[in-house]
């Protein structure tokens, strides 16, 4: 495993991928699709059918279609590569898209963080507006902010202002 300071890291099975598909004629902006690596071998990655989260529709890939793929490591480092759909594979209950696996030197790496992030599961109390409140768990904490997971029922969208309280336990047991 490469050091955290890092080299380019190939995607792993179960890794979330963000895909920009090649644009269709007449389409002004390509949608960002979300997928996951289901399997891989020496030459191919097998992706779940990509979902356009805005429209809720699955993307119908075509053999030869070009994808620009972005993924993030646990340390928050952004990686990107271009690939091509090379085929399809039918699993027990789902179809997978086969794309060409990139060589390490084909992967562009970008460190976007100014602060180190540390994986930490801490309780975070979140308030949206005056009335909506809930508790969640952080995934990581850093000098520039926190990342947390919550149930999909909470109306969190980009640009939304949240008021949060982070519960940090000391070794003595006090908070």
N, C-alpha and C positions, 0 to 999 in steps of 0.2 A: 504494500500500500504506500503511495507516495506521501511525502511529508505534507503537513497542512499548508505550508506556504505556497505551495503547490504547483504541481505540474498539471497538465491537462489530464482529466479523468474521464475515461469512457463511461457512458451510461451503464446503469445496473438494472437487473430485473426488478420490476415494481417501481422504477423511477418514473416520476411524472414528467411528461414532455409537453412543451408548448410548441405548436406547429403553425407555420405560415405556409399555406399551400400556394402553388403557382396560381396566379390570377386567371380567371376565365375572361374571354373577350367581353368587353362591355362592363366588367366589374371594376369599380373605381378603387376599392380597398379590399385586400384579402382579409378574411376573418382569421382571428387567432383561435386555433383549435387546441383542445386538451386531450392527451392520450396517456398511455402508460406502457412501459416495456413489459411485455408478457413473457418473452423468451428471447434467446439469442444463440448464435453459434459463431464460428470463426469469421464468417463473411456477411452475416445478416442480423438485423434486429427485427423482432416480430412485435408490432405495435397493436394495441387494441384499436378498434375503429375510432377515429378521432371525433370528438364532440364539439360543436360550436356552442359554447355555454350561453351566448347571448340569445340565439334562436332556439336552442335546445334540440337541434337537429344533428344527426350524424353526417359526417362528410363521406361522400362516395369517392374513394380514391380510384385513380386509373393507373394502369401499368405505364411506366415512363414519366409519371407526374413528379415534379420536383417539389421537395419540402425543404424549408429552412427550419431547423429544429433548435430549440433553446431548452436548457435544463439547468438546475442549480444543485450544487453539492450541499451537504449538510453544513458546511462552513459559510454558505451564502455566495459562493463563487459562481458567476454566470458562465456557462459554456454554450457555444453555438457551432453548428455544422450544417452543411448542405448535403442532401442525399436524394435518392431517386427511388420511387416505388418499383420493386423488381418482381413482385408477385403477391400471391395471397395464400393463406393456409387455413384450413378448416379444423378447428378444435372441437371438442365434445359439444359445447354449447355456444361457441362463438367463432366468428371469423377473425383472422388476424391479417394485418397488412405487413408484407415483407419489404423492408427497405435495406439498402446497402449500408453495411456497418462502416463508419469512417475509420481511417487510420488516425492514430493519436495526433499526428502533425496537421491533420485537416480540421482539428477542433480549435476554435478560437476561444480564448479564456479571458474573462474580464472580472477583476475584483472591484465590486461596486461599494464595498463597505469601508468606511473610515474608522470604524470601531470593531474590535474583536467581539464576536458573538459567542456566548457560552450556552450549551444545551442545559436547560433547567426547567423542571416541572414545578412551577410555583402557582399558587392560587392568585387569580387576578379578578377583582370585582370591576364590572364594566357598567357604565351608565350611558344611555343614549337619550338625550333630551332630559326632560324633568321626571318622566314616569317609568321608562323602561330600564330595568336593572337585571343583571344576571351575573353568574360566576363562571369562570372558565379556567383552563390550565394553560400556562405558557409552554411554548416549545423551546424558545431560546430567549436570552436576554443579552443586551449589549448597550454600549454607551449611546447609541443612536436610537434605541427603542426596544420594543419587545415584539415577539411573534407569538400569537396564541390561536388555539383552535376552540371553536364553539359550535353549538348545534346550528344547523342550517336555518332553523326557524327565526333566528335573530336577523333583523334587516340591516346587515352591514354591507355597505357599498363603498367603492373608492371615493375618497374625498369627504366621507362622513366624519364629523368630529365626535370623539368619544372622551368621556371622563373615566379614568381608570385609577384603581388603587391596587398596588402590588403588595402582597403579603410576603415579607421576607423573614424567615425564621433565623434567629441567631443560634449559635451552638448551645447556648444556655437554655434554649427552649422558648425564650421570649420572642415576640414578633415586633 
